[in-house]
Amino acid sequence: MLIAVDGIDGSGKGTQTKLIYEYLISKGIKVDLISFPQYSSFFGNMVGEYLNGAYGTLEQVNPKLAALLFAMDRKDFFDRTELTGHVILCDRYVPSNVGHQAGRVPREEREAFVAWLEELEFGINRIPEPDLSILFDISVENSARQVAKKQKRDYTDLTHDIHEQNKAYLSDVRDYFLALGERDKYELVNIEDEAGQVLPIPVIFEKVKSLVDGLLDSGLKTQ
């Protein structure tokens, strides 16, 4: 059973993934917790270089080439790692690759691009497909504020990497995540209140917990 946690930058993916992990452990469920990219790996290191602008600006790097780096980082991980948990829990997964790279493709080409990318990830690389994809939605303005609060990260000395610093691009990515949220096995979670303020972490987790419980219940019924 695989749960993927995704959303635009600053949407609290890491925090909520840790809470899901602790919740599942408290229920006696064995969990493999994975955070992508694996920045210390061969391809993960290249992802870090890409996000630092070493290969050019967003406009200069072809979306397919960028998507390949993220996809190969995942394939490499699954090829060399033996997982034993009942649940595989991923802080960022294929939906992040889909959203961030499709957001850079002209709208009329996005459907074909996503089909190519999903064929690469699930067909060619044969990594497991999620049973539940949680997508956190946050405004671009709040995203920028949340990212600015982050502690220093291993892969960059910048406060905002090349994805995070481009608000027009993040708006396109957010739009695509909203579209993904309408597909089967995707659950969109709005983390803002009616006034546009970010909800408290425990309030957001209550929404997440209900989705996780629903998946666990359905999984038990099929066993």
ZITA-V388014 format. One record per residue. RES is the residue in one letter. SS is DSSP state (~ for helix, > for strand, _ for the rest). OMEGA is omega in radians with two decimals (none if undefined). Layout:
RES&SS&OMEGA + RES&SS&OMEGA
This chain:
M&_&-3.07 + L&>&3.08 + I&>&3.11 + A&>&3.13 + V&>&-3.05 + D&>&-3.14 + G&>&-3.13 + I&_&-3.07 + D&_&3.10 + G&_&-3.10 + S&_&3.05 + G&_&-3.10 + K&~&-3.08 + G&~&-3.14 + T&~&-3.10 + Q&~&3.09 + T&~&3.11 + K&~&3.12 + L&~&3.07 + I&~&3.14 + Y&~&-3.13 + E&~&3.13 + Y&~&3.14 + L&~&3.10 + I&~&-3.14 + S&~&3.12 + K&_&3.12 + G&_&-3.12 + I&_&3.11 + K&_&-3.01 + V&>&2.94 + D&>&-3.13 + L&>&-3.07 + I&>&3.05 + S&>&3.07 + F&_&-0.05 + P&_&3.01 + Q&_&-2.93 + Y&_&3.13 + S&_&-3.12 + S&_&-3.13 + F&~&-3.10 + F&~&3.10 + G&~&3.07 + N&~&3.11 + M&~&3.05 + V&~&3.10 + G&~&3.10 + E&~&3.10 + Y&~&-3.11 + L&~&3.09 + N&_&3.12 + G&_&-3.10 + A&_&-3.11 + Y&_&-3.14 + G&_&3.10 + T&_&3.08 + L&_&-3.11 + E&_&-3.07 + Q&_&-3.08 + V&_&3.13 + N&_&-3.11 + P&~&3.13 + K&~&3.13 + L&~&3.09 + A&~&-3.13 + A&~&3.13 + L&~&-3.13 + L&~&3.14 + F&~&-3.12 + A&~&-3.12 + M&~&3.04 + D&~&3.11 + R&~&-3.14 + K&~&3.14 + D&~&3.13 + F&~&-3.09 + F&~&3.11 + D&~&-3.01 + R&~&-3.06 + T&_&3.05 + E&_&-3.10 + L&_&-3.06 + T&_&-3.09 + G&_&3.01 + H&_&3.12 + V&>&2.97 + I&>&-3.08 + L&>&-3.03 + C&>&2.98 + D&>&-2.98 + R&_&-3.11 + Y&_&-3.09 + V&~&3.14 + P&~&3.09 + S&~&3.10 + N&~&3.13 + V&~&-3.06 + G&~&-3.06 + H&~&-3.12 + Q&~&3.08 + A&~&3.10 + G&_&3.13 + R&_&-3.09 + V&_&3.07 + P&_&-3.02 + R&~&-3.09 + E&~&-3.14 + E&~&-3.00 + R&~&-3.11 + E&~&3.12 + A&~&3.13 + F&~&-3.13 + V&~&3.09 + A&~&3.09 + W&~&-3.07 + L&~&3.12 + E&~&3.04 + E&~&3.10 + L&~&-3.03 + E&~&-3.01 + F&~&-3.11 + G&~&-3.10 + I&~&-3.10 + N&_&3.04 + R&_&3.02 + I&_&-3.07 + P&_&3.08 + E&_&-3.14 + P&_&2.94 + D&_&3.10 + L&>&3.05 + S&>&3.10 + I&>&-3.14 + L&>&3.11 + F&>&3.14 + D&>&3.12 + I&_&3.11 + S&_&3.13 + V&~&-3.14 + E&~&3.11 + N&~&3.08 + S&~&-3.12 + A&~&3.13 + R&~&-3.12 + Q&~&3.13 + V&~&-3.12 + A&~&-3.13 + K&_&-3.06 + K&_&3.02 + Q&_&3.12 + K&_&-3.11 + R&>&-3.03 + D&_&-2.98 + Y&_&-3.08 + T&>&2.99 + D&_&-3.13 + L&_&3.03 + T&_&3.12 + H&_&3.09 + D&_&-3.01 + I&_&3.01 + H&_&-2.98 + E&_&-3.03 + Q&_&-3.07 + N&_&-3.03 + K&~&3.12 + A&~&3.09 + Y&~&3.14 + L&~&3.09 + S&~&3.08 + D&~&3.11 + V&~&3.12 + R&~&3.12 + D&~&-3.11 + Y&~&3.06 + F&~&3.09 + L&~&3.10 + A&~&3.10 + L&~&-3.10 + G&_&3.13 + E&_&-3.11 + R&_&3.10 + D&_&3.11 + K&_&3.04 + Y&>&3.12 + E&>&-3.13 + L&>&-3.14 + V&>&3.10 + N&>&-3.07 + I&_&3.11 + E&>&3.06 + D&_&-3.08 + E&_&3.13 + A&_&3.12 + G&_&3.11 + Q&_&3.12 + V&>&-3.11 + L&_&3.05 + P&_&-3.10 + I&~&-3.14 + P&~&3.13 + V&~&3.09 + I&~&-3.09 + F&~&3.09 + E&~&3.07 + K&~&-3.12 + V&~&-3.09 + K&~&3.13 + S&~&3.10 + L&~&3.13 + V&~&3.12 + D&~&3.11 + G&~&3.11 + L&~&-3.13 + L&~&3.13 + D&~&-3.14 + S&~&3.12 + G&~&3.12 + L&~&-3.11 + K&~&-3.11 + T&_&-3.13 + Q&_&none
